[in-house]
Each structure stands twice: as structure tokens, then as C-alpha cells.
Amino acid sequence: MTITVDGPAGAGKSTVSKCLADRLSYTYVDTGALYRAVAFLAEREGLTERDAEKLRFLCENSDIRLTRGRRSRVITGGVDVTDEIRTPRISMLASKLSALPAVRAGLLALQRNMVKKGGVVVEGRDMGTVVFPEADMKFFLDAAVDERARRRFEELRRNGFTASFDEVRRQIVERDEQDSNRDLSPLKPADDAVIIDSTLYGVEEVVGLMIDFVRKALQKH
């Protein structure tokens, strides 16, 4: 099966998607990391959202790869940039760039090539609505703003980044606004997605729920 997991920043998509892939012996694909990698490269080149054509050229001609497996790493030009692309600054820039048609078109083929063989859990923001509308199973993972901010704050601290909770929460709210109200591929659940509010649930509980839905879907096939 091809399984998509969409949702807002800080909802726990990465952790849950990795665990789900592990439980199913599937490959985990973090497509959001592709946009972060583009943002990282764009910042290095001094490009902004106003440089649409240069950004499309960047997407189509840069060496951006994800290592397959549960612990996926992001490689650009042979260099591992997994940690560098997780900063709040890069996250905000990635959100802005992902709203550009040129950037989305530049990365669409790359994303689809990654799941040709199936047996994947694909994480992102418009995987079930735009990139893989024919996916076998679609989830939309959400959580309350304060809980999402707490999770992102703790993640940043674990990775050695300094940030205040209030600043992280402000950025979460701002990114929600950007992602949900953009004209191109706005953040929203697919019509046939299973919506899970993870505010009061731990990772294993959420994954357990997903496994139940996947098993039911497989029985129907």
C-alpha cells in the first residue's frame, strides 16, 4: 500500500510516520524534508520567494536525496544536511517556498518517483490531496496549537537549538496561517482521509489506531 500522513507543523507526523512504517516494514518517505532542503539551498544562494524561476531551476538541478529506511537522512550535493534543515528559520522559509507553483512543480516528479514500488508511508502536507490522490490509505494528523508548540520546542532543545516556547508557538501559528490559506495546495484533509487528533494520545496509541485502519483497508483488498 501507499499510505499518506498529512497535517500541520508539530502534530507529530514524522515520529508517527516512522513508527508506522517500522511496524508495517514499509519505507518512510519524508517529503517535507525535500522542501526544507530546497529552502536550505535557496538561503545559501540568496534566493527568496520572489525568485520563482531560479527556484524552479534549483529544484530541478540540485542533487537532493533521501536515504530510504526508518531513519531517513537528507543529502544535498553529497553532504548530510538533516540537522541543518530542522531550524525554525529554514522551516518558515520552506513554508513560503512550498506555496510557489514553480517549486512544487520542480519537486513533484521527484516525490512520485520515490513511491513507485509501493510499501511506503509518505509524510507531508498535501500528500493525500495533491501528490498522491490515489493513495490506498490517507491520514490527517492534528493536535492543539499549544501541544504542537510544546512538541516542537522539546524537539529543538533535544537537537541543541535555543528558542523560547512563546517564539516557537508564534511560528507554529504563523505557519498554520501560511499553509492553510495559500492558493496552491492549501493544508487540509483529503475528503477520504482518516482524521486523528493526537493532542491527548501518545505515539504508540496513535500508531495503534492507524494500524487498525490499515488492517481493515487491507482486508477489503
C-alpha positions as CSV (number, residue, x, y, z in Angstrom):
1,M,0.0,0.0,0.0
2,T,0.9,3.7,-0.3
3,I,0.0,5.4,2.9
4,T,0.0,9.2,3.3
5,V,0.2,11.2,6.5
6,D,-0.6,14.9,6.3
7,G,-1.1,17.5,9.0
8,P,0.2,20.8,10.4
9,A,3.6,21.6,11.9
10,G,4.3,19.9,15.2
11,A,1.4,17.4,15.0
12,G,3.9,14.5,15.3
13,K,3.8,13.4,11.7
14,S,7.5,12.5,11.5
15,T,7.6,10.4,14.7
16,V,4.3,8.7,13.9
17,S,5.1,8.0,10.3
18,K,8.4,6.5,11.1
19,C,6.9,4.2,13.7
20,L,4.0,3.2,11.4
21,A,6.5,2.4,8.6
22,D,8.5,0.4,11.1
23,R,5.5,-1.6,12.3
24,L,4.5,-2.4,8.8
25,S,8.0,-3.0,7.5
26,Y,7.4,-0.2,5.0
27,T,9.7,2.6,3.8
28,Y,9.3,6.0,5.4
29,V,9.5,9.0,3.0
30,D,9.6,12.5,4.5
31,T,8.7,14.7,1.5
32,G,8.6,17.8,3.8
33,A,12.4,17.3,4.1
34,L,12.7,18.0,0.3
35,Y,11.1,21.4,0.7
36,R,13.4,22.1,3.7
37,A,16.4,21.1,1.6
38,V,15.3,23.5,-1.2
39,A,14.9,26.2,1.4
40,F,18.4,25.5,2.8
41,L,19.9,25.7,-0.7
42,A,17.9,28.8,-1.6
43,E,19.1,30.6,1.5
44,R,22.6,29.6,0.7
45,E,22.2,31.0,-2.8
46,G,20.5,34.2,-1.5
47,L,17.2,33.3,-3.2
48,T,13.7,34.3,-1.9
49,E,10.1,33.6,-2.8
50,R,10.4,36.4,-5.4
51,D,12.9,34.3,-7.5
52,A,10.4,31.8,-8.8
53,E,12.2,30.7,-12.0
54,K,15.6,30.5,-10.3
55,L,14.0,28.4,-7.6
56,R,12.5,26.0,-10.1
57,F,15.9,25.6,-11.8
58,L,17.3,25.0,-8.3
59,C,14.7,22.2,-7.7
60,E,15.3,20.5,-11.0
61,N,19.1,20.6,-11.0
62,S,20.1,20.2,-7.4
63,D,21.2,16.8,-6.1
64,I,18.7,16.2,-3.3
65,R,18.2,12.7,-2.0
66,L,16.6,11.0,0.9
67,T,18.1,7.8,2.2
68,R,15.4,5.2,2.4
69,G,14.5,3.5,5.7
70,R,13.1,4.5,9.0
71,R,15.9,6.8,9.9
72,S,15.9,8.8,6.6
73,R,18.6,11.3,6.1
74,V,18.7,14.3,3.7
75,I,21.7,14.5,1.4
76,T,22.4,17.5,-0.8
77,G,25.5,17.5,-3.0
78,G,26.8,14.5,-1.1
79,V,26.5,16.4,2.2
80,D,24.2,15.3,5.1
81,V,22.1,18.4,6.0
82,T,19.4,16.6,8.0
83,D,20.1,18.6,11.2
84,E,20.7,22.0,9.5
85,I,17.2,21.9,7.8
86,R,15.3,21.5,11.0
87,T,15.8,25.0,12.3
88,P,12.8,27.4,12.7
89,R,14.3,29.8,10.2
90,I,14.5,27.1,7.5
91,S,11.0,25.8,8.4
92,M,9.5,29.2,7.8
93,L,11.3,29.7,4.5
94,A,10.3,26.2,3.4
95,S,6.7,27.0,4.1
96,K,6.9,30.2,2.0
97,L,8.7,28.4,-0.9
98,S,6.3,25.4,-0.9
99,A,3.5,27.8,-1.8
100,L,5.2,28.6,-5.1
101,P,3.9,26.7,-8.2
102,A,7.5,26.7,-9.6
103,V,8.9,24.9,-6.5
104,R,6.0,22.4,-6.3
105,A,6.3,21.5,-9.9
106,G,10.0,21.2,-9.6
107,L,9.8,18.6,-6.9
108,L,6.6,16.8,-7.9
109,A,8.3,14.2,-10.2
110,L,11.0,13.5,-7.5
111,Q,8.3,12.8,-4.9
112,R,6.3,10.5,-7.2
113,N,9.4,8.5,-8.2
114,M,10.1,7.8,-4.5
115,V,6.9,5.7,-4.1
116,K,6.7,3.9,-7.4
117,K,7.1,0.5,-5.8
118,G,4.6,1.0,-3.0
119,G,5.1,-0.2,0.5
120,V,5.7,3.3,1.7
121,V,4.5,5.7,4.4
122,V,4.7,9.2,2.9
123,E,4.6,12.3,5.2
124,G,3.8,15.8,4.1
125,R,1.1,18.5,3.9
126,D,-0.6,17.7,0.6
127,M,0.3,14.1,0.0
128,G,-3.2,12.8,0.1
129,T,-4.9,15.8,-1.6
130,V,-2.5,16.6,-4.4
131,V,0.7,14.5,-4.8
132,F,-0.8,11.0,-4.2
133,P,-4.6,11.4,-4.5
134,E,-4.9,7.7,-5.4
135,A,-3.1,6.6,-2.2
136,D,-4.5,3.4,-0.6
137,M,-4.8,4.9,2.9
138,K,-4.8,8.5,3.9
139,F,-4.4,10.0,7.4
140,F,-4.5,13.6,8.6
141,L,-2.8,14.1,12.0
142,D,-3.7,17.1,14.0
143,A,-3.2,18.4,17.6
144,A,-4.0,21.6,19.6
145,V,-1.7,24.5,19.0
146,D,-0.1,24.6,22.5
147,E,0.6,20.8,22.3
148,R,2.2,21.1,18.9
149,A,4.3,24.0,20.1
150,R,5.4,22.0,23.1
151,R,6.5,19.1,21.0
152,R,8.4,21.3,18.6
153,F,10.0,23.2,21.5
154,E,11.2,19.9,23.0
155,E,12.5,18.7,19.7
156,L,14.5,21.8,19.2
157,R,16.0,21.5,22.7
158,R,16.9,17.9,22.1
159,N,18.7,18.9,18.9
160,G,20.7,21.6,20.6
161,F,18.8,24.7,19.3
162,T,17.9,27.5,21.6
163,A,14.4,29.0,21.3
164,S,11.7,30.2,23.7
165,F,8.4,28.4,23.9
166,D,6.5,31.6,23.0
167,E,8.6,32.1,19.9
168,V,8.0,28.5,18.8
169,R,4.3,28.9,19.4
170,R,4.2,32.1,17.4
171,Q,6.0,30.4,14.5
172,I,3.6,27.5,14.6
173,V,0.6,29.8,14.4
174,E,2.2,31.8,11.6
175,R,3.0,28.6,9.6
176,D,-0.6,27.3,10.1
177,E,-1.8,30.6,8.6
178,Q,0.6,30.3,5.6
179,D,-0.1,26.7,4.9
180,S,-3.9,26.8,5.3
181,N,-4.6,29.9,3.4
182,R,-2.2,29.7,0.4
183,D,-3.9,29.4,-3.0
184,L,-1.8,26.4,-4.2
185,S,-2.3,23.1,-2.4
186,P,-3.5,24.5,1.0
187,L,-3.2,22.4,4.1
188,K,-6.4,20.4,4.5
189,P,-7.5,16.8,5.0
190,A,-8.3,14.8,1.9
191,D,-12.0,14.0,1.6
192,D,-11.3,10.3,2.3
193,A,-8.7,10.9,5.0
194,V,-8.9,9.5,8.5
195,I,-8.5,12.4,10.8
196,I,-6.8,11.8,14.1
197,D,-6.4,14.4,16.9
198,S,-3.2,13.4,18.8
199,T,-3.5,16.0,21.5
200,L,-4.2,13.6,24.3
201,Y,-2.6,10.5,22.7
202,G,1.0,9.1,22.8
203,V,2.8,7.9,19.8
204,E,2.1,4.3,20.3
205,E,-1.6,5.0,20.8
206,V,-1.8,6.9,17.5
207,V,0.2,4.3,15.6
208,G,-2.1,1.6,17.1
209,L,-5.1,3.4,15.7
210,M,-3.5,3.8,12.3
211,I,-2.6,0.1,12.2
212,D,-6.2,-0.8,12.9
213,F,-7.4,1.3,10.0
214,V,-4.7,-0.1,7.7
215,R,-5.6,-3.7,8.6
216,K,-9.3,-3.0,7.8
217,A,-8.3,-1.5,4.5
218,L,-6.1,-4.5,3.6
219,Q,-9.0,-6.9,4.4
220,K,-11.2,-5.0,1.9
221,H,-8.5,-5.5,-0.8
